[in-house]
Amino acid sequence: MRIPIPRPRSLAGQLFAMQAVLIAVVVAGYALFTYLSDRSQAEEAAGRQAVAVARAVADSPSVREAIRTPDPTAELQPYALRVMRDTDVDFVTIMSPRGIRWTHPDRERIGGRFLGHTEEALRGRTFTETYTGTLGPSVRAVTPVLDGERIVGLVSAGIRVEAITERVRSQVAALTGVAAGALALGAVGTYVVNARLRRHTHGMNAAELSRMHDYHQAALHAVREGLLMLDGQYRVALINDGGRELLGVSGDVVGRSVAELGLPGPLTGALLSARPRVDEVHLTADRVLAVNISPVSGGERRGTVVTLRDVTELQSLMGELDSERGFTQALRSQAHEAANRLHTVVSLIELGRAEEAVEFATAELELAQALTDQVVAAVSEPVLAALLLGKTAQANERGVELEVSGDSRLDDGLLPEALPARDLVTILGNLIDNAVDAAQGSVRARVTVTAYTEDTEDTEAGAELVLRVSDTGDGVDPAHAEAVFRRGFSTKPAGPGGRGLGLALARQAVHRHAGTLTVTRADEGGAVFEARLPLRAGGGSAAAGRPRPEGAVRGGGG
């Protein structure tokens, strides 16, 4: 038989029980204190009342006159009964100095000896005591009856303790009723508050809440994605390790406004916006981030939940994929052109013009080989050479002539390991794509690429790599010289993949290597984009002084 194990009470239930017990203890303690205090006060009041009655009787002239008579009881007994009735005391006993009663509530006890102490009264002083007499325990006062300087009798007036207890009991009963009402009201209020608390804690007890907190902290530090939570005033309420790394912030940022984090303007604007965003791409100094923003639902603005994903590598791979797709399209077009040329050669042979067929085929091969040889001679760095050849074919397909300037000179193995080929492809590829877009449709559409190294005055840098791309387009307005490098800026209509990201990625890669990327206006119109990337000391000095070939390597446009 399975023994059921009681489930721990929820946190709300524990708080309710604790508060109910606390209220009960406070009320019970107050009731006990009030009972004891009221009893003490009631006994003191009874003592004062007894003293007043006893002194009033002892000072009465009729009492002194009755004591002088042969039978004091005859006059004093009715008088004592009237005083008891009028003053609400339980007994008034008038006695001789020897303690023999002249009056008593019970007539059968008249003539008997008074039960109690009279020594102080016989010395002329009034006193009070609690004593058990013929009527039970009582608070009594004893005072002398003076006839001049002589004590002729004693008067004792008292109130039974039971009567005092009855008075206190009635007061405590009323207090108990009030306390019970307070307890019930407190219990109802506590239940209402804790019912709401149960809804907020989903009925979980303290151990479950503690365990959920541990899981929450572990999950926040374990996930690689960035998590950022903002309150209703756009202050950072929570940020995990991934968020700090992706945003490039350090120190205690909790409680600070988003505007104080030093993030790029577009990203800050997105975080300060209440509009939901899904996989929106933003650039920081070193990263490409996919940002998702979701406002916390509710009747009022409660905050925002922001998730961040690093898509730097993904964006780079997408750029390479776009280049490969362009290469594929160029190869498909070239294959189509090659098929046309092959058909021409075959037709010439069928017409019996073999010599013309050989001459035609040889001329096409020599043109393609000459283009390859000239590009490799100017830029022998294999990755950049392959990029230039591919971009030349792409530009040709779009009716743009791409040429490698005769000033170019970049030997294989010249670039340091700190400057990876992937970043060079990102920089030069995006600059060429932007230039081809700008030149397309212009008169004698042409893009010119220049790549070389030169010495600098900075002895630490030694030399720097210069990548310059110019086009015959409309150029860039000087007022937009900085805006063109911001993500989302474009003067062209949006395409399927979006606009305004290529130049931003290029500048990001340049800045990552402590370089500069600027744009100026060409002498013949169009724009000139120039990237300068520092090399290690001495890395480019040898190449900088080498002679550069005359002329320019051109391809396409024919």
ZAMARGU-4260 file (C-alpha; in steps of 0.2 Angstrom, whole numbers, plus 5000, padded with zeros to 4 digits):
<rodrens>
0) 5000/5000/5000 | 5007/5017/4995 | 5008/5029/5009 | 5003/5047/5002 | 5016/5060/5006
5) 5008/5076/5010 | 5013/5090/4998 | 5021/5105/5006 | 5009/5119/5008 | 5010/5133/4995
10) 5019/5149/5000 | 5003/5158/5000 | 4995/5145/5012 | 5010/5146/5023 | 5009/5165/5024
15) 4990/5163/5028 | 4993/5151/5042 | 5007/5161/5049 | 4997/5177/5049 | 4982/5169/5056
20) 4992/5162/5071 | 5001/5179/5073 | 4984/5188/5074 | 4977/5175/5086 | 4993/5176/5097
25) 4992/5195/5097 | 4974/5196/5101 | 4975/5182/5115 | 4990/5191/5123 | 4981/5208/5122
30) 4966/5200/5130 | 4976/5192/5144 | 4985/5208/5147 | 4969/5218/5148 | 4961/5205/5160
35) 4975/5206/5172 | 4976/5225/5170 | 4958/5227/5172 | 4957/5216/5187 | 4971/5225/5196
40) 4962/5242/5192 | 4946/5235/5198 | 4954/5229/5215 | 4961/5246/5217 | 4945/5254/5213
45) 4936/5243/5225 | 4948/5247/5239 | 4946/5266/5236 | 4927/5263/5236 | 4928/5253/5252
50) 4939/5266/5261 | 4927/5280/5256 | 4912/5271/5263 | 4920/5266/5279 | 4926/5283/5282
55) 4909/5291/5278 | 4901/5279/5291 | 4914/5282/5304 | 4913/5301/5302 | 4894/5300/5304
60) 4888/5309/5321 | 4873/5297/5321 | 4885/5282/5322 | 4894/5289/5337 | 4878/5293/5346
65) 4872/5275/5343 | 4888/5268/5350 | 4884/5277/5366 | 4868/5269/5368 | 4866/5252/5378
70) 4861/5243/5362 | 4870/5250/5347 | 4864/5236/5335 | 4846/5243/5336 | 4851/5259/5327
75) 4866/5254/5318 | 4860/5238/5309 | 4847/5247/5298 | 4859/5261/5295 | 4872/5249/5289
80) 4860/5240/5277 | 4855/5257/5269 | 4873/5261/5267 | 4876/5244/5258 | 4862/5247/5247
85) 4866/5265/5242 | 4885/5263/5240 | 4884/5245/5231 | 4896/5237/5244 | 4894/5219/5250
90) 4895/5222/5268 | 4897/5236/5281 | 4902/5230/5298 | 4902/5242/5313 | 4911/5234/5328
95) 4918/5238/5345 | 4936/5241/5348 | 4938/5223/5353 | 4931/5217/5336 | 4913/5212/5342
100) 4901/5215/5328 | 4886/5227/5330 | 4881/5225/5312 | 4882/5212/5298 | 4873/5207/5282
105) 4869/5191/5291 | 4860/5195/5308 | 4865/5178/5315 | 4883/5184/5315 | 4880/5200/5325
110) 4889/5198/5341 | 4902/5187/5334 | 4921/5192/5332 | 4926/5201/5316 | 4937/5190/5305
115) 4951/5201/5299 | 4965/5212/5306 | 4961/5228/5316 | 4978/5232/5323 | 4982/5247/5311
120) 4964/5254/5314 | 4966/5253/5333 | 4982/5264/5331 | 4971/5277/5322 | 4975/5273/5304
125) 4964/5267/5290 | 4970/5252/5279 | 4964/5240/5266 | 4967/5222/5264 | 4961/5206/5254
130) 4954/5194/5267 | 4943/5179/5267 | 4929/5182/5279 | 4912/5175/5282 | 4906/5181/5265
135) 4922/5174/5256 | 4937/5183/5249 | 4934/5202/5249 | 4944/5218/5247 | 4940/5228/5263
140) 4944/5244/5272 | 4945/5246/5291 | 4945/5263/5299 | 4942/5269/5317 | 4927/5278/5324
145) 4934/5293/5335 | 4925/5302/5349 | 4937/5316/5351 | 4954/5307/5354 | 4946/5291/5359
150) 4943/5276/5348 | 4925/5270/5352 | 4923/5258/5338 | 4928/5252/5321 | 4920/5252/5304
155) 4924/5239/5290 | 4917/5240/5272 | 4921/5228/5258 | 4917/5221/5241 | 4919/5203/5238
160) 4932/5197/5225 | 4919/5187/5216 | 4910/5203/5212 | 4925/5211/5206 | 4929/5196/5195
165) 4911/5197/5188 | 4914/5215/5183 | 4931/5211/5175 | 4923/5196/5166 | 4910/5206/5158
170) 4923/5218/5152 | 4934/5204/5146 | 4919/5196/5137 | 4916/5212/5127 | 4935/5213/5123
175) 4935/5195/5118 | 4920/5199/5106 | 4930/5214/5098 | 4946/5203/5097 | 4936/5189/5089
180) 4929/5202/5076 | 4947/5208/5073 | 4953/5191/5071 | 4940/5187/5058 | 4942/5203/5049
185) 4961/5200/5049 | 4959/5182/5043 | 4947/5188/5029 | 4960/5201/5023 | 4974/5189/5025
190) 4965/5176/5014 | 4961/5189/5001 | 4979/5195/5000 | 4986/5177/5000 | 4973/5172/4986
195) 4980/5185/4975 | 4998/5180/4980 | 4993/5162/4975 | 4988/5168/4958 | 5005/5177/4956
200) 5015/5162/4962 | 5005/5149/4953 | 5002/5140/4969 | 5020/5136/4971 | 5028/5134/4988
205) 5044/5142/4994 | 5055/5127/4989 | 5048/5127/4972 | 5050/5145/4970 | 5068/5144/4975
210) 5071/5129/4963 | 5063/5139/4949 | 5075/5154/4953 | 5090/5143/4952 | 5084/5136/4936
215) 5081/5154/4929 | 5098/5160/4934 | 5107/5144/4927 | 5097/5146/4910 | 5101/5165/4909
220) 5120/5161/4910 | 5119/5146/4900 | 5111/5152/4884 | 5123/5160/4871 | 5109/5172/4864
225) 5108/5189/4872 | 5093/5193/4883 | 5088/5210/4888 | 5073/5216/4899 | 5068/5234/4900
230) 5055/5241/4912 | 5042/5254/4908 | 5054/5268/4908 | 5066/5259/4896 | 5079/5256/4910
235) 5088/5239/4910 | 5079/5227/4922 | 5089/5212/4917 | 5103/5207/4906 | 5112/5190/4904
240) 5130/5186/4900 | 5126/5184/4881 | 5118/5201/4881 | 5133/5210/4889 | 5145/5201/4876
245) 5134/5205/4861 | 5131/5223/4865 | 5148/5226/4871 | 5143/5233/4888 | 5152/5230/4905
250) 5150/5235/4923 | 5133/5237/4932 | 5121/5242/4919 | 5105/5237/4928 | 5094/5252/4932
255) 5102/5262/4918 | 5093/5269/4903 | 5096/5261/4886 | 5101/5279/4880 | 5116/5278/4892
260) 5123/5262/4886 | 5133/5270/4871 | 5124/5259/4858 | 5123/5264/4839 | 5109/5276/4836
265) 5098/5264/4825 | 5099/5250/4838 | 5095/5263/4853 | 5080/5269/4843 | 5074/5252/4840
270) 5075/5248/4859 | 5066/5264/4863 | 5052/5260/4852 | 5037/5251/4858 | 5034/5243/4841
275) 5037/5224/4840 | 5051/5219/4829 | 5056/5202/4822 | 5074/5197/4816 | 5078/5215/4813
280) 5096/5217/4808 | 5107/5230/4817 | 5126/5233/4817 | 5137/5237/4832 | 5155/5240/4831
285) 5160/5222/4829 | 5145/5212/4826 | 5129/5210/4816 | 5114/5207/4827 | 5097/5200/4824
290) 5086/5209/4836 | 5068/5203/4842 | 5058/5215/4852 | 5042/5211/4861 | 5033/5223/4872
295) 5026/5215/4888 | 5007/5213/4887 | 4996/5222/4899 | 4984/5237/4901 | 4999/5249/4904
300) 5017/5249/4898 | 5026/5236/4908 | 5042/5234/4899 | 5050/5226/4884 | 5059/5209/4881
305) 5073/5210/4869 | 5082/5194/4862 | 5099/5196/4852 | 5107/5184/4841 | 5124/5186/4833
310) 5123/5183/4814 | 5140/5190/4810 | 5146/5174/4803 | 5130/5170/4795 | 5129/5187/4787
315) 5147/5184/4780 | 5143/5167/4774 | 5127/5175/4765 | 5138/5187/4757 | 5150/5173/4751
320) 5134/5164/4745 | 5128/5179/4736 | 5145/5180/4727 | 5145/5161/4723 | 5127/5163/4716
325) 5134/5178/4706 | 5148/5167/4700 | 5136/5153/4695 | 5125/5165/4685 | 5140/5172/4677
330) 5146/5154/4673 | 5129/5150/4666 | 5129/5165/4655 | 5147/5161/4649 | 5142/5143/4646
335) 5128/5150/4635 | 5140/5162/4626 | 5153/5147/4624 | 5139/5137/4616 | 5136/5150/4604
340) 5154/5152/4600 | 5156/5133/4598 | 5141/5132/4586 | 5150/5146/4576 | 5166/5136/4576
345) 5156/5120/4570 | 5147/5130/4557 | 5163/5137/4550 | 5171/5120/4549 | 5155/5113/4540
350) 5156/5127/4528 | 5174/5122/4524 | 5182/5137/4532 | 5193/5128/4545 | 5206/5141/4546
355) 5194/5154/4550 | 5186/5143/4563 | 5203/5140/4571 | 5207/5159/4571 | 5190/5163/4579
360) 5192/5150/4593 | 5210/5155/4597 | 5206/5173/4598 | 5192/5169/4611 | 5204/5159/4621
365) 5218/5172/4621 | 5206/5186/4626 | 5200/5176/4642 | 5218/5170/4646 | 5225/5188/4644
370) 5211/5195/4656 | 5216/5182/4669 | 5235/5185/4667 | 5233/5203/4669 | 5222/5202/4685
375) 5234/5190/4693 | 5249/5200/4688 | 5241/5216/4696 | 5234/5207/4711 | 5242/5190/4714
380) 5234/5188/4731 | 5223/5173/4727 | 5207/5177/4736 | 5206/5195/4730 | 5211/5189/4712
385) 5197/5176/4712 | 5185/5189/4719 | 5190/5202/4705 | 5188/5189/4691 | 5171/5184/4697
390) 5165/5202/4700 | 5172/5206/4682 | 5160/5192/4675 | 5146/5199/4685 | 5148/5217/4680
395) 5150/5211/4662 | 5133/5203/4663 | 5125/5219/4670 | 5133/5229/4656 | 5146/5237/4667
400) 5165/5237/4663 | 5176/5233/4678 | 5194/5237/4677 | 5209/5234/4688 | 5219/5250/4689
405) 5237/5249/4683 | 5242/5257/4700 | 5237/5240/4708 | 5251/5229/4715 | 5247/5216/4728
410) 5258/5201/4729 | 5254/5184/4736 | 5259/5182/4755 | 5260/5200/4758 | 5245/5202/4769
415) 5247/5197/4788 | 5237/5183/4796 | 5228/5197/4807 | 5219/5202/4791 | 5209/5187/4786
420) 5204/5185/4768 | 5186/5184/4773 | 5186/5202/4779 | 5194/5208/4763 | 5181/5199/4753
425) 5168/5208/4764 | 5176/5225/4761 | 5180/5224/4743 | 5166/5214/4737 | 5153/5226/4745
430) 5162/5241/4738 | 5162/5233/4721 | 5144/5228/4722 | 5139/5246/4727 | 5149/5253/4713
435) 5142/5242/4700 | 5124/5246/4706 | 5128/5265/4705 | 5137/5264/4688 | 5124/5253/4680
440) 5114/5263/4667 | 5126/5277/4666 | 5135/5283/4650 | 5150/5271/4647 | 5147/5262/4664
445) 5163/5258/4672 | 5170/5253/4689 | 5189/5255/4693 | 5197/5245/4707 | 5214/5249/4714
450) 5223/5239/4727 | 5241/5242/4734 | 5251/5244/4749 | 5261/5260/4754 | 5272/5266/4768
455) 5265/5277/4781 | 5272/5290/4793 | 5266/5280/4808 | 5281/5269/4812 | 5271/5257/4823
460) 5259/5253/4808 | 5273/5253/4795 | 5262/5251/4780 | 5244/5250/4776 | 5233/5242/4763
465) 5223/5253/4751 | 5208/5247/4742 | 5200/5260/4731 | 5184/5258/4721 | 5177/5272/4709
470) 5162/5272/4698 | 5154/5282/4684 | 5137/5284/4693 | 5129/5299/4700 | 5141/5301/4715
475) 5137/5304/4733 | 5130/5320/4740 | 5143/5327/4752 | 5129/5329/4765 | 5127/5310/4765
480) 5145/5306/4766 | 5143/5298/4783 | 5125/5292/4781 | 5129/5280/4767 | 5138/5269/4779
485) 5123/5268/4791 | 5113/5252/4790 | 5097/5255/4780 | 5103/5270/4771 | 5101/5269/4752
490) 5096/5280/4737 | 5090/5265/4727 | 5073/5256/4729 | 5072/5241/4741 | 5076/5225/4733
495) 5071/5207/4739 | 5086/5206/4750 | 5085/5224/4757 | 5096/5238/4754 | 5108/5248/4764
500) 5118/5234/4773 | 5133/5231/4761 | 5142/5248/4765 | 5138/5246/4784 | 5146/5229/4784
505) 5161/5235/4775 | 5164/5249/4787 | 5161/5237/4801 | 5175/5226/4795 | 5187/5241/4792
510) 5184/5248/4809 | 5187/5230/4816 | 5205/5231/4810 | 5207/5250/4815 | 5206/5256/4798
515) 5196/5270/4789 | 5183/5270/4775 | 5179/5286/4766 | 5169/5292/4751 | 5173/5307/4740
520) 5168/5313/4723 | 5178/5307/4707 | 5185/5320/4695 | 5174/5314/4681 | 5158/5312/4692
525) 5153/5297/4702 | 5160/5291/4719 | 5177/5285/4725 | 5176/5274/4741 | 5193/5271/4749
530) 5197/5259/4763 | 5214/5260/4772 | 5219/5245/4783 | 5235/5246/4794 | 5247/5232/4792
535) 5261/5226/4804 | 5277/5236/4804 | 5287/5233/4788 | 5273/5222/4781 | 5271/5232/4766
540) 5287/5243/4764 | 5294/5231/4751 | 5280/5231/4740 | 5276/5249/4741 | 5292/5254/4732
545) 5290/5241/4718 | 5286/5247/4700 | 5268/5247/4695 | 5263/5241/4678 | 5257/5253/4665
550) 5239/5253/4659 | 5224/5245/4666 | 5217/5228/4666 | 5199/5228/4659 | 5185/5216/4657
555) 5167/5216/4651 | 5157/5230/4643 | 5160/5224/4625
</rodrens>
